[in-house]
Amino acid sequence: MEKAIITPYIQQRPSTKRPYSSLRTALALSLLVVCVYTGLFTRTLDAKSSFAKVPINAPQIIRKCSTLNVIPGPPSDFGSRKKSDRYVPGTNPTLIKNATIWTGNVQGLEIILGDLLLDKGMIQAVGEIPGHLLNTYHHLSVIDANGSWLSPGIVDLHSHLGDQSSPKLSGSADTNSRKGLVQPWLRSLDSLNTHDDAYQLSISGGVTTAVILPGSANAIGGQAFVIKLRPTKERSSSSMLLEPPFTFNGTGIEEVQPPRWRQLNQYPCSGKHPCRVYSGTRMDTIWAYRQGYEEARKLKVKQDAYCEKASGAVAGHWDNIGDFPEDLQWEALVDVLRGKIQNHCYEAVDLDGIVRLTNEFKFSIAAFHHAHETYLVPDLLKKAYGQTPAVALFATKARYKRESYRGSEFAPRILAENEIQVVMKSDHPVLNSRFLLHEAQQAHYFGLTSNLALASVTSTPAQTMGQGHRIGFIRKGYDADVVLWDSHPLAIGATPKQVFIDGIAQLGSPFVRPKSKALQHAPETPNFEEEKKAALEFDGLPPLGPKESVSDVVIFQNFDTLFMDMGNGVKQVFAKDHLGAPQIAVVQNGKLNYIGASEGYSSNLTMTPRTVDLLGGSLAPGLLSYGSRLGLVHIAGEATTQDGEVFDILTDKVPSVLGRNAAVIRAVDGLQFTTRDALLAYRSGVTTAVTAPYSSGLLAGLSTAFNTGAAHKLIDGAIMQDEVALHVSLSLSSSVSVSTQIAMLRRLLSGGARGDLELQISKVLEGKIPLVVDVHNADIMASLIQLKSDIQEQTKSVIQMTFAGASEAHLLAREIGAASVGVIVSPIRPFPSFWDMRRILPGPPLTQYNAISTLLANNVTVGVGVESDGAWAVRHTRFDVSWAAIEAGGHISREEAIALASSNLEKLLGLASGTVSSSLVATTGGTILDFESKVVAVASAERGVVDLF
């Protein structure tokens, strides 16, 4: 949920007006201490030595005023602390030996080869640690890192962990309040659920600290809080807080002194959230901001006047001073005006409105969140009052609403080149924060330097939230929040061997896979200079089509490997090391017609063929994607840009012209070509997509297969197969009982269908098309396996059934294999979003195996898919299957990894063999699976062209 935003409040510019000086206030306070008499009266300083009444809380008044404009931060002696305030007595000290330590220092360029000593919840020593120091420790736990990478804990600047709990249940849906447009008095702490299943998952990805925000249904959604993710003995929400602005111990709530940074979530109107919820416009939202800040400004003026009066009270003017002006509703915005805030914003128009607001009310912003268009207006950001805000981004998630339509994968790089701090964030559970590091990996892939990429999820968010004095770096005296990795943190699939929070190991018995030497260094970044320039030149909407489409002969040369679908799966045809003579691949009219030595090729061409040097790259079959609404939607949040949702035959009033059990919706009729997500997928090697009609009910309809690079459906080869499979969905989340859903499906398969639906059911029973069932829950899968057996026995048919989603399929792996049911795993990296997805097999380091390897081991045909709202993620398919193979630790070969998104999916979805492999993808910098490679061409036999990028 791209929700609210927050971060610490950042120091504002010094005011030219000083309502009361710190020296004057300090003098007043010291005089009060000397002169107080019985707490009720004090001697005045005038010559007459008369007496005046002094409020019993006079010291508190003076103390309040003396700290009113103090910029938050740690105590002055924080750097000399001997133990952390979060230290758990009894925690053994730990020595991590022989580590490659990325410290975050020197702008993220410092790497130390040495040791790390953790004790008392702090880092006690880094590098070469003298033996006499170690001799002072008893019960020292020692870990030999053997050269493994060690980094600070991952810091998430934007999360709803605990507030939007997993699995999603109505009893814990506490993210958003819809009681008003501006609500700075709300606090995310008050809905922080300590039983969220995602805490341990996020820790297993190296996340140690997160800012937990309220939702973004409001212009100002409330205050956010920083937490450490580890469980505490107290088991309370408050015990998870890091440097809260207040404390309580049974005698009342007290503000911490010196004051600590507070966080606030602001969300300018951007269509989907405040404007939608409250039926307003951007004008309404900015006016609501101005109203709220005007209330705060008036309260601030009263407070300053009060403190001015109090500072002169020692001269005998305490009469009628009254109470300090306070208002729980607006006090957070007063603090903003005194120097701190973080903001959440998308488009240039929203950014401009907030920048003007900061200058009108003179407050600074810590960070803009989501902020998809910030890379287009860096100079505007620098006009914000005070310090230039940081920008917290997704790496590639965009186009899910209008405001994110111009989002670019090059935004982190462009912002950094404009000297603007970059933060990668999860917006958990929008993105599973377990894989927040992958956002940094992707930002690096698209050009952000390695030091800034790692900093974007460690030191930069720590500093932005006001905690850079204790987390985000590996330094002596900092919190003992560190992660030991099995590979370089920017290498795809990097997984923690161990995670420490406050010096406490968080993984009881971690499962560690050995990683290759190639994964022990930061990947080389492909050259995207032209693409980056185009993103700016075309105002965020660069052309995504090929530079050139060649229908004549194209010769690919200088490639190291070639993979092909041989009809019985993907095979590596050859590797360069195994052959002496240079090899070429000749493509004519989009079809591969020669592979072999260059001297062995002869042709009768009258013109010189186009030659493409792959620079040691690779050729592989095109990939296939299934599961998202790719080709049916341009912008998910805009109804007028998409095909829409089909009727639910169980609950909706179906138009009589369609007939309740007669019409079957066909996705091919609603296809929309040249969506930006489809074109980006094509440029990334996903040449074919199978898309089913979008439905939240039982029956979706018939899917279709199309070429992701085609201009429209009338072009030859644009539609690969009109009708692919019949799709149904069964879920605990339905408004209809599971037993009713099963009963209806049984009826349909037993002859209860009529008209067109009867025809399609007959194709299923005859084995002509598969029945693809979107299902996650193992109990429902068991019922479906039994139903399949019953129907086949009853009708003497052979049903090809495929489970899609299948988060809990590993629980029935043996039974699924025995029933000849296939599985499309989606999402490929599991997450317990809903109750019927809660029993996931997360994989290393929490479990030895993941769902894919478990299913394959039980002879299940497995493919991988993308979630329904994941059209933006289809482009990452090649990296997703590569990650799955790496995580399997050698149990999945490169050929099998490619098959997960090609030949296996063909079989599971009922596509004709070779449909996907009719396209050939050329990469430089490695194979289609390598995180250093780049797709430079696609040969499409169906369309008769080679597209060059």
Residue pairs with C-beta under 8 A, 6 or more apart in sequence:
1 160
1 164
1 175
1 215
1 216
1 427
1 429
1 430
2 216
2 272
2 370
2 400
2 404
2 427
2 430
3 158
3 160
3 175
3 176
3 213
3 214
3 215
3 216
3 221
3 265
3 267
3 273
3 344
3 427
3 430
4 213
4 214
4 215
4 216
4 221
4 222
4 224
4 265
4 266
4 267
4 344
4 369
5 158
5 213
5 216
5 265
5 266
5 267
5 342
5 343
5 344
5 345
5 367
5 368
5 369
5 370
5 392
6 158
6 211
6 213
6 223
6 224
6 263
6 264
6 265
6 342
6 344
6 369
7 157
7 211
7 263
7 341
7 342
7 366
7 367
7 390
7 392
7 461
7 464
7 465
7 466
8 72
8 261
8 262
8 263
8 340
8 342
8 366
8 464
8 465
8 466
8 467
9 72
9 261
9 262
9 263
9 264
9 335
9 336
9 339
9 340
9 341
9 342
9 364
9 366
9 466
10 339
10 340
10 341
10 364
10 365
10 366
10 386
10 387
10 389
10 466
11 71
11 339
11 340
11 364
11 386
11 387
12 337
12 338
12 339
12 340
12 362
12 363
12 364
12 385
12 386
13 362
13 364
13 385
13 386
15 362
19 304
19 305
19 307
19 308
20 65
20 304
20 307
20 308
20 311
21 311
22 66
24 311
25 62
25 65
25 66
25 307
25 311
26 66
27 314
28 62
28 310
28 311
28 313
28 314
29 59
29 62
29 63
29 66
31 45
31 314
32 42
32 54
32 58
32 59
32 62
32 314
33 59
35 42
35 43
35 314
36 42
36 54
36 58
36 59
37 43
39 56
40 53
40 54
40 56
41 51
41 52
41 53
41 54
42 51
42 52
42 54
42 58
43 49
43 51
44 50
44 51
44 52
44 315
44 316
45 314
45 315
45 316
46 315
46 316
50 316
52 316
52 317
52 318
52 319
53 318
53 319
54 313
54 318
55 61
55 318
55 321
58 313
58 318
61 310
61 321
61 324
62 310
62 311
63 257
64 307
64 324
65 306
65 307
65 310
65 311
65 324
67 255
67 257
67 258
67 259
68 303
68 304
68 307
68 338
69 338
69 339
70 258
70 259
71 339
72 245
72 258
72 259
72 260
72 261
72 262
72 340
72 466
73 258
73 260
73 261
73 466
73 469
74 243
74 258
74 260
74 469
74 470
75 258
78 469
78 470
79 469
79 477
80 477
81 122
81 477
82 120
83 120
83 121
83 122
84 120
84 121
84 122
84 479
84 480
84 502
84 503
86 121
86 228
86 242
86 479
86 502
87 120
87 121
87 122
87 502
87 503
88 121
88 233
88 502
88 504
91 120
91 121
91 502
91 503
91 504
92 139
92 140
92 141
93 117
93 118
93 119
93 120
93 124
93 137
93 139
93 140
93 141
93 503
94 117
94 118
94 119
94 140
94 141
94 142
94 143
94 480
94 500
94 503
94 505
95 115
95 116
95 117
95 118
95 129
95 134
95 137
95 140
95 141
95 142
95 143
96 115
96 116
96 118
96 143
96 145
96 150
96 482
96 484
97 115
97 142
97 143
97 144
97 145
98 113
98 114
98 115
98 144
98 145
98 146
98 147
99 113
99 114
99 115
99 116
99 145
99 147
99 148
99 149
99 150
99 484
100 111
100 112
100 113
100 145
100 147
100 148
100 149
100 150
101 111
101 112
101 113
101 114
101 116
101 126
101 127
101 149
101 150
101 151
101 474
102 108
102 110
102 111
102 149
102 150
102 151
102 152
102 454
102 474
102 489
103 110
103 111
103 112
103 126
103 152
103 473
103 474
103 475
104 110
104 151
104 152
104 454
104 455
104 458
104 459
104 472
104 473
104 474
105 473
105 474
105 475
107 451
107 452
107 455
108 450
108 451
108 452
108 454
108 455
108 459
109 451
112 126
112 127
114 126
114 127
114 128
114 129
115 125
115 126
115 127
115 128
115 129
116 123
116 125
116 126
116 150
116 474
116 482
117 123
117 124
117 125
117 126
117 129
117 133
117 134
118 124
118 480
118 482
118 500
118 503
119 137
119 480
119 503
120 503
121 479
121 480
121 502
121 503
122 477
122 478
122 479
122 480
122 503
123 474
123 475
123 476
123 477
123 478
123 479
123 480
123 482
124 476
125 133
125 476
126 474
126 475
126 476
134 140
143 484
143 498
145 484
147 520
148 484
148 485
148 486
148 497
149 484
149 485
149 487
149 488
149 489
149 520
150 474
150 482
150 483
150 484
150 485
151 206
151 454
151 458
151 474
151 482
151 483
151 485
151 489
152 458
152 459
152 462
152 471
152 472
152 473
152 474
152 478
152 481
152 482
152 483
153 206
153 207
153 208
153 209
153 458
153 471
153 481
153 482
153 483
153 499
153 500
153 501
154 205
154 206
154 207
154 208
154 209
154 436
154 437
154 457
154 458
154 483
155 207
155 208
155 209
155 210
155 457
155 458
155 461
155 462
155 465
155 467
155 471
155 472
156 202
156 207
156 209
156 210
156 211
156 425
156 426
156 428
156 433
156 436
156 457
156 461
157 210
157 211
157 367
157 369
157 392
157 423
157 425
157 461
157 464
157 465
158 211
158 213
158 369
158 392
158 425
158 426
158 427
159 210
159 211
159 212
159 213
159 425
159 426
159 427
159 428
159 433
160 175
160 212
160 213
160 215
160 427
160 428
160 429
161 196
161 198
161 199
161 202
161 210
161 212
161 227
161 229
161 428
161 429
161 433
162 191
162 192
162 193
162 194
162 196
162 199
162 212
162 227
162 237
163 174
163 175
163 188
163 191
163 192
163 193
163 212
163 213
163 214
163 215
164 173
164 174
164 175
164 215
164 428
164 429
165 172
165 174
165 193
165 195
165 196
165 197
165 198
166 196
166 197
166 198
166 429
166 831
166 832
166 833
166 838
167 197
167 832
167 833
167 834
167 835
167 837
167 838
168 833
168 834
168 835
169 835
172 193
172 195
172 196
174 191
174 193
175 191
175 214
175 215
176 214
176 215
176 216
176 217
176 218
176 221
177 183
177 186
177 214
177 215
177 217
177 218
177 221
177 222
178 217
178 218
178 277
180 218
181 218
181 219
181 220
181 274
181 278
181 280
181 284
181 285
181 288
182 218
182 219
182 220
182 288
182 289
182 291
182 292
183 218
183 220
183 221
183 222
184 220
184 222
184 223
184 264
184 292
184 329
184 330
184 332
184 333
185 222
185 223
185 328
185 329
185 330
185 331
185 332
186 214
186 221
186 222
186 223
187 214
187 222
187 223
187 225
188 212
188 213
188 214
188 222
188 223
188 224
188 225
188 265
189 212
189 223
189 225
189 237
189 238
189 241
191 214
192 212
192 225
192 227
192 237
192 240
193 237
194 231
194 235
194 236
194 237
194 240
197 832
197 838
198 428
198 429
198 432
198 433
198 434
198 831
198 832
199 229
199 231
200 846
201 432
201 434
201 831
201 832
201 842
201 846
202 210
202 229
202 428
202 432
202 433
202 434
202 436
203 229
203 230
203 499
203 501
203 506
203 507
204 434
204 496
204 499
204 506
204 507
204 842
204 845
204 846
205 432
205 433
205 434
205 435
205 436
205 437
205 495
205 496
206 437
206 483
206 485
206 496
206 499
207 229
207 433
207 434
207 436
208 228
208 229
208 230
208 471
208 481
208 483
208 499
208 500
208 501
209 226
209 227
209 228
209 229
209 242
209 462
209 467
209 471
209 481
210 226
210 227
210 229
210 428
210 433
211 224
211 225
211 226
211 263
211 461
211 465
212 224
212 225
212 226
212 227
213 221
213 224
213 263
213 265
214 221
214 222
214 223
214 224
214 265
215 221
216 265
216 267
216 273
216 274
216 344
217 273
217 274
217 277
218 267
218 273
218 274
218 277
219 266
219 267
219 268
219 269
219 274
219 285
219 288
219 289
220 264
220 265
220 266
220 267
220 289
220 292
220 333
221 265
221 266
221 267
222 264
222 265
223 262
223 263
223 264
223 265
223 332
224 263
224 264
224 265
224 342
225 241
225 244
225 263
226 241
226 242
226 243
226 263
226 465
226 467
227 240
227 241
227 242
228 240
228 242
228 481
228 501
228 502
229 240
229 501
230 240
230 501
230 502
230 504
230 506
232 239
232 240
233 239
238 244
238 248
242 467
242 471
243 256
243 260
243 261
243 467
243 470
244 256
244 260
245 255
245 256
245 259
245 260
245 261
245 262
246 253
246 254
246 255
246 256
247 253
247 254
247 256
248 254
260 466
261 340
261 465
261 466
261 467
262 332
262 335
262 340
263 342
263 465
264 332
264 333
264 336
264 340
264 341
264 342
265 342
265 344
266 289
266 341
266 342
266 343
266 344
266 354
267 273
267 274
267 344
267 345
268 274
268 282
268 285
268 286
268 289
268 343
268 344
268 345
268 346
268 350
268 353
268 354
269 275
269 280
269 281
269 282
269 284
269 285
269 286
269 350
270 282
270 345
270 346
270 347
270 350
270 401
270 403
271 401
271 402
271 403
271 637
272 401
272 403
272 637
274 280
274 285
275 281
275 282
275 284
275 285
278 284
280 288
282 349
282 350
282 353
286 353
286 357
289 357
290 357
290 360
292 330
292 333
293 333
293 336
293 337
293 357
293 360
293 361
295 329
295 330
295 333
296 330
296 333
296 334
296 336
296 337
296 361
297 337
297 361
299 325
299 327
299 330
299 331
299 334
300 334
300 337
300 338
302 325
303 324
303 325
303 334
306 321
306 322
306 324
306 325
309 317
309 321
310 321
313 321
336 363
337 361
337 362
337 363
339 363
339 364
340 363
340 364
340 366
340 466
341 363
341 364
341 365
341 366
342 365
342 366
342 367
342 369
342 389
342 464
342 465
343 354
343 365
343 366
343 367
343 368
343 369
343 389
344 368
344 369
344 370
344 371
345 351
345 354
345 368
345 369
345 370
345 371
346 370
346 371
346 372
346 373
346 403
346 404
347 372
347 373
347 403
347 406
348 373
348 376
348 377
348 380
350 403
351 368
351 371
351 373
351 374
351 377
351 380
351 381
352 377
352 380
354 365
354 368
354 384
355 380
355 381
355 383
355 384
355 385
358 364
358 365
358 384
358 385
358 386
359 383
359 384
359 385
362 385
363 385
363 386
364 384
364 385
364 386
364 387
364 389
365 384
365 385
365 386
365 389
366 389
366 390
366 464
366 465
366 466
367 389
367 390
367 391
367 392
367 421
367 423
367 464
368 374
368 381
368 389
368 390
368 391
368 392
369 391
369 392
369 425
370 392
370 393
370 394
370 403
370 404
370 427
371 391
371 392
371 393
372 393
372 398
372 403
372 404
372 405
372 406
372 407
372 408
372 411
373 403
373 406
373 407
373 540
374 381
374 391
374 393
374 411
374 415
374 420
375 408
375 410
375 411
375 414
375 415
375 535
375 536
376 406
376 536
376 539
376 540
378 414
378 415
378 418
378 420
381 388
381 389
381 391
381 420
382 388
382 420
388 420
388 421
389 420
390 420
390 421
390 422
390 423
390 460
390 464
391 411
391 415
391 420
391 421
391 422
391 423
392 423
392 424
392 425
392 461
392 464
393 411
393 412
393 422
393 423
393 424
393 425
393 443
394 407
394 424
394 425
394 427
394 431
394 439
395 409
395 412
395 424
395 438
395 439
395 440
395 441
395 442
395 443
395 446
396 409
396 442
396 446
396 872
396 873
396 875
396 876
397 404
397 407
397 430
397 431
397 872
397 873
398 404
398 405
398 406
398 407
398 408
398 872
399 405
399 407
399 634
399 635
399 636
399 676
399 677
399 871
399 872
400 635
400 636
400 637
400 869
400 872
401 635
401 636
401 637
401 638
402 635
402 637
402 638
405 540
405 541
405 635
405 676
406 539
406 540
406 541
407 540
408 414
408 535
408 540
409 442
409 446
410 446
410 447
410 528
410 531
410 532
410 535
412 422
412 424
412 443
412 446
412 447
412 448
412 452
412 453
412 456
413 443
413 446
413 447
413 448
413 532
414 532
414 535
414 536
415 421
415 422
416 422
416 448
416 449
416 452
421 460
421 463
421 464
422 443
422 448
422 452
422 456
422 460
423 456
423 457
423 460
423 461
423 464
424 436
424 439
424 440
424 443
424 453
424 456
424 457
425 436
425 439
425 461
426 432
426 433
426 435
426 436
426 439
428 436
429 831
429 833
431 439
432 829
432 831
434 829
434 831
435 829
436 457
437 457
437 489
437 494
438 492
439 456
439 457
440 448
440 453
440 454
440 456
440 457
440 489
440 490
441 453
441 489
441 490
441 491
441 492
441 494
441 931
442 876
443 453
443 456
444 450
444 453
444 490
444 522
444 523
444 525
445 523
445 525
445 526
445 931
446 525
446 528
447 525
447 528
447 532
448 456
450 490
450 522
452 460
453 490
454 489
454 490
458 472
458 473
459 468
459 472
459 473
460 472
461 472
462 468
462 471
462 472
462 473
463 472
470 478
470 479
471 478
471 479
471 481
474 482
479 502
480 500
480 501
480 502
480 503
481 500
481 501
481 502
482 499
482 500
483 489
483 496
483 498
483 499
483 500
484 496
484 497
484 498
484 499
485 494
485 495
485 496
485 497
486 494
486 495
486 496
486 497
486 512
486 513
486 514
486 515
487 493
487 494
487 495
487 515
487 519
487 520
488 494
488 519
488 520
488 521
488 522
488 523
490 522
490 523
491 515
491 519
491 520
491 521
491 522
491 523
491 931
492 519
492 523
492 879
492 882
492 883
492 886
492 931
493 515
493 519
493 882
493 883
493 886
493 887
494 519
495 512
495 513
495 844
495 845
495 887
496 507
496 510
496 845
497 507
497 510
497 512
497 845
498 505
498 506
498 507
498 510
499 505
499 506
499 507
500 506
507 845
507 846
510 844
510 845
510 846
511 844
511 845
511 846
511 847
511 848
512 844
512 845
513 844
513 886
513 887
513 889
514 889
515 886
519 886
523 931
523 932
524 925
524 932
525 932
526 924
526 925
526 932
526 933
526 934
527 934
528 934
531 542
534 542
534 543
535 542
541 676
544 676
544 679
544 680
544 683
545 674
545 679
545 709
545 947
546 709
546 938
546 947
546 948
546 949
547 948
547 949
548 947
548 948
549 945
549 946
549 947
549 948
550 610
550 945
550 946
550 948
551 589
551 590
551 944
551 945
551 946
552 588
552 589
552 605
552 607
552 609
552 610
553 586
553 587
553 588
553 603
553 605
553 609
553 610
554 586
554 587
554 588
554 609
554 610
554 611
554 612
554 937
554 939
554 946
554 948
555 584
555 585
555 586
555 587
555 601
555 609
555 610
555 611
555 612
556 584
556 585
556 586
556 587
556 612
556 614
556 619
556 922
556 937
557 582
557 583
557 584
557 585
557 598
557 611
557 612
557 613
557 614
558 582
558 613
558 614
558 615
558 616
558 617
559 576
559 583
559 585
559 614
559 616
559 617
559 618
559 619
559 922
560 575
560 576
560 577
560 616
560 617
560 618
561 572
561 574
561 575
561 576
561 618
561 619
561 927
562 572
562 573
562 574
562 583
562 585
562 595
562 618
562 619
562 620
563 570
563 571
563 572
563 573
563 618
563 619
563 620
563 621
563 894
563 895
563 898
563 927
563 928
564 570
564 571
564 573
564 621
564 917
565 571
565 621
565 902
565 903
565 913
565 914
565 916
565 917
567 913
567 914
569 895
569 896
569 899
569 903
570 620
570 621
570 895
570 896
570 898
570 899
570 902
570 903
571 895
572 894
572 895
573 595
574 583
576 583
576 616
581 597
581 598
581 599
582 597
582 598
583 595
583 596
583 597
583 598
584 594
584 595
584 596
584 597
584 598
584 601
585 592
585 594
585 595
585 619
585 920
586 592
586 593
586 594
586 595
586 601
586 603
586 609
587 593
587 920
587 939
587 946
589 941
589 944
589 945
590 939
590 940
590 941
590 942
590 943
590 944
590 945
590 946
591 918
591 939
591 941
591 944
592 920
592 939
592 941
594 601
603 609
610 946
610 948
612 922
612 936
612 937
612 948
614 922
614 923
614 924
614 936
615 924
615 925
616 924
616 925
616 926
617 922
617 923
617 924
617 925
617 926
617 927
617 933
617 936
618 922
618 923
618 926
618 927
618 928
618 933
619 920
619 921
619 922
619 923
620 685
620 898
620 920
620 921
620 923
620 927
620 928
621 898
621 902
621 903
621 916
621 917
621 919
621 920
621 921
622 685
622 686
622 687
622 688
622 902
622 916
622 917
622 918
622 919
622 920
622 921
622 938
622 940
623 685
623 686
623 687
623 688
623 877
623 878
623 881
623 898
623 901
623 902
623 916
623 921
623 928
624 686
624 687
624 688
624 689
624 690
624 901
624 902
624 905
624 906
624 911
624 915
624 916
625 681
625 686
625 688
625 689
625 690
625 708
625 865
625 866
625 874
625 877
625 901
626 689
626 690
626 691
626 703
626 804
626 824
626 826
626 863
626 865
626 866
626 905
626 909
627 804
627 805
627 824
627 826
627 865
627 866
627 867
627 868
627 870
628 689
628 691
628 865
628 866
628 867
628 868
628 869
628 870
628 871
628 873
628 874
629 636
629 642
629 643
629 691
629 694
629 868
629 869
629 871
630 675
630 677
630 678
630 681
630 689
630 691
630 708
630 866
630 871
630 874
631 667
631 671
631 672
631 673
631 675
631 678
631 689
631 691
631 706
631 708
632 642
632 643
632 667
632 670
632 671
632 672
632 691
632 693
632 694
633 641
633 642
633 643
633 672
633 675
633 694
633 871
634 641
634 642
634 672
634 675
634 676
635 641
635 642
636 642
636 869
636 871
642 672
642 694
643 667
643 670
643 671
643 672
643 693
643 694
644 670
644 694
645 694
645 695
645 696
646 665
646 693
646 694
646 695
646 697
646 699
646 700
646 701
647 653
647 654
647 655
647 658
647 697
648 695
648 696
648 697
648 698
648 699
649 660
649 661
649 697
649 698
649 699
649 744
650 697
650 698
650 734
650 736
650 740
650 741
650 744
651 697
651 735
651 736
652 697
654 660
654 663
659 754
659 755
661 748
661 752
661 753
661 754
661 755
661 757
661 758
662 754
662 755
662 756
662 757
663 755
663 756
663 757
664 699
664 701
664 702
664 726
664 756
664 757
664 760
665 693
665 700
665 701
665 702
666 693
666 701
666 702
666 704
666 722
666 723
667 691
667 692
667 693
667 701
667 702
667 703
667 704
668 702
668 704
668 706
668 713
668 719
668 722
668 723
670 693
671 691
671 704
671 706
671 713
671 719
673 706
673 710
673 711
673 712
673 713
673 718
674 711
674 712
675 871
677 871
677 872
677 874
677 875
678 689
678 708
678 709
678 871
678 874
679 708
679 709
680 874
680 875
681 689
681 708
681 874
681 875
681 877
682 707
682 708
682 709
682 938
682 947
683 875
683 935
683 949
684 874
684 875
684 876
684 877
684 878
684 935
685 877
685 878
685 921
685 923
685 928
685 935
685 938
686 708
686 874
686 875
686 877
686 878
686 901
687 707
687 708
687 709
687 916
687 919
687 921
687 938
687 940
688 705
688 706
688 707
688 708
688 720
688 915
688 916
688 919
689 705
689 706
689 708
689 874
690 703
690 704
690 705
690 724
690 725
690 905
690 909
690 911
691 703
691 704
691 706
692 700
692 701
692 702
692 703
692 725
692 727
692 772
693 700
693 701
693 702
693 703
693 727
694 700
694 868
695 701
695 727
695 729
696 729
697 729
697 734
698 728
698 729
698 730
698 734
698 736
698 741
698 744
698 745
699 727
699 728
699 757
700 727
700 728
700 729
700 774
701 726
701 727
702 723
702 724
702 725
702 726
702 727
702 760
702 769
703 723
703 724
703 725
703 727
703 772
703 909
704 719
704 721
704 722
704 723
704 724
705 719
705 720
705 721
705 724
705 909
705 911
705 915
706 713
706 718
706 719
706 720
707 717
707 718
707 719
707 720
707 919
707 940
707 942
707 943
709 938
709 940
709 943
709 947
710 717
710 718
710 943
711 718
712 718
713 719
715 943
716 942
716 943
716 944
717 940
717 941
717 942
717 943
717 944
718 943
720 911
720 915
720 942
721 911
721 912
721 915
723 769
724 769
724 909
724 910
724 911
725 769
725 770
725 771
725 772
725 802
725 909
725 910
726 760
726 761
726 763
726 764
726 769
726 770
726 771
726 772
727 772
727 773
727 774
728 745
728 771
728 772
728 773
728 774
729 773
729 774
729 775
730 738
730 741
730 742
730 745
730 773
730 774
730 775
730 780
730 784
731 738
731 741
731 774
731 775
731 776
731 777
731 780
731 834
731 836
732 738
732 777
732 780
732 834
732 835
732 836
733 834
733 835
733 836
734 741
738 780
738 783
742 780
742 783
742 784
742 787
745 787
746 787
746 790
746 791
747 753
748 757
748 761
749 761
749 764
749 765
749 787
749 791
749 795
749 799
750 791
750 794
750 795
753 760
753 761
760 769
763 769
764 770
764 771
764 799
764 800
765 791
765 795
765 797
765 799
766 797
767 797
767 798
767 799
767 800
769 800
769 910
770 800
770 801
770 802
770 822
770 908
770 909
770 910
771 799
771 800
771 801
771 802
772 801
772 802
772 804
772 824
772 908
772 909
773 784
773 801
773 802
773 803
773 804
774 804
774 805
775 781
775 784
775 803
775 804
775 805
775 806
776 805
776 806
776 807
776 808
776 834
776 836
776 837
777 808
777 836
777 837
778 808
778 809
778 811
778 812
778 839
780 836
781 803
781 806
781 808
781 809
781 812
781 816
782 812
782 815
784 801
784 803
784 821
785 812
785 815
785 816
785 819
785 821
788 799
788 801
788 819
788 821
789 819
791 797
791 799
792 798
792 799
800 822
800 910
801 819
801 821
801 822
802 821
802 822
802 823
802 824
802 908
802 909
803 809
803 816
803 821
803 822
803 823
803 824
804 823
804 824
804 826
804 865
805 824
805 825
805 826
805 837
805 865
806 823
806 824
806 825
806 826
806 851
807 830
807 832
807 836
807 837
807 839
807 840
807 851
808 836
808 837
808 839
808 840
809 816
809 823
809 825
809 851
809 855
809 860
810 841
810 851
810 854
810 855
811 839
813 854
813 855
813 857
813 858
813 860
814 858
816 823
816 855
816 858
816 860
817 855
817 858
817 859
817 860
821 860
822 860
822 861
822 862
822 863
822 907
822 908
823 855
823 860
823 861
823 862
823 863
823 908
824 862
824 863
824 864
824 865
824 905
824 908
825 851
825 852
825 855
825 862
825 863
825 864
825 865
826 864
826 865
826 866
826 867
827 866
827 867
827 870
828 852
828 864
828 865
828 880
828 881
828 883
828 884
829 843
829 880
829 883
830 837
830 840
830 841
830 842
830 850
830 851
831 837
831 840
832 838
832 839
832 840
840 851
841 847
841 849
841 850
841 851
841 854
842 850
843 849
843 850
843 851
843 887
844 850
844 887
844 889
849 857
849 888
850 884
850 887
850 888
852 862
852 864
852 884
852 888
852 892
852 900
853 887
853 888
853 891
853 892
855 862
856 862
856 891
856 892
856 896
857 891
861 904
861 907
861 908
862 900
862 904
863 900
863 901
863 904
863 905
863 907
863 908
863 909
864 877
864 880
864 881
864 884
864 900
864 901
864 905
865 905
866 873
866 874
866 877
867 873
877 901
878 901
878 928
878 929
879 929
879 931
880 901
881 897
881 898
881 900
881 901
881 929
882 897
882 929
882 930
882 931
884 892
884 897
884 900
885 892
885 893
885 894
885 896
885 897
885 929
892 900
894 927
894 929
897 929
898 928
898 929
902 916
902 917
903 913
903 916
903 917
905 911
905 916
906 912
906 913
906 914
906 915
906 916
907 913
918 940
918 941
918 942
919 938
919 939
919 940
919 941
919 942
920 938
920 939
920 941
921 928
921 935
921 937
921 938
921 939
922 935
922 936
922 937
922 938
922 939
923 930
923 933
923 934
923 935
923 936
924 933
924 934
924 936
925 932
925 933
925 934
926 932
926 933
927 933
928 935
935 949
936 948
936 949
937 946
937 947
937 948
937 949
938 946
938 947
938 949
939 945
939 946
939 947
940 946
940 947
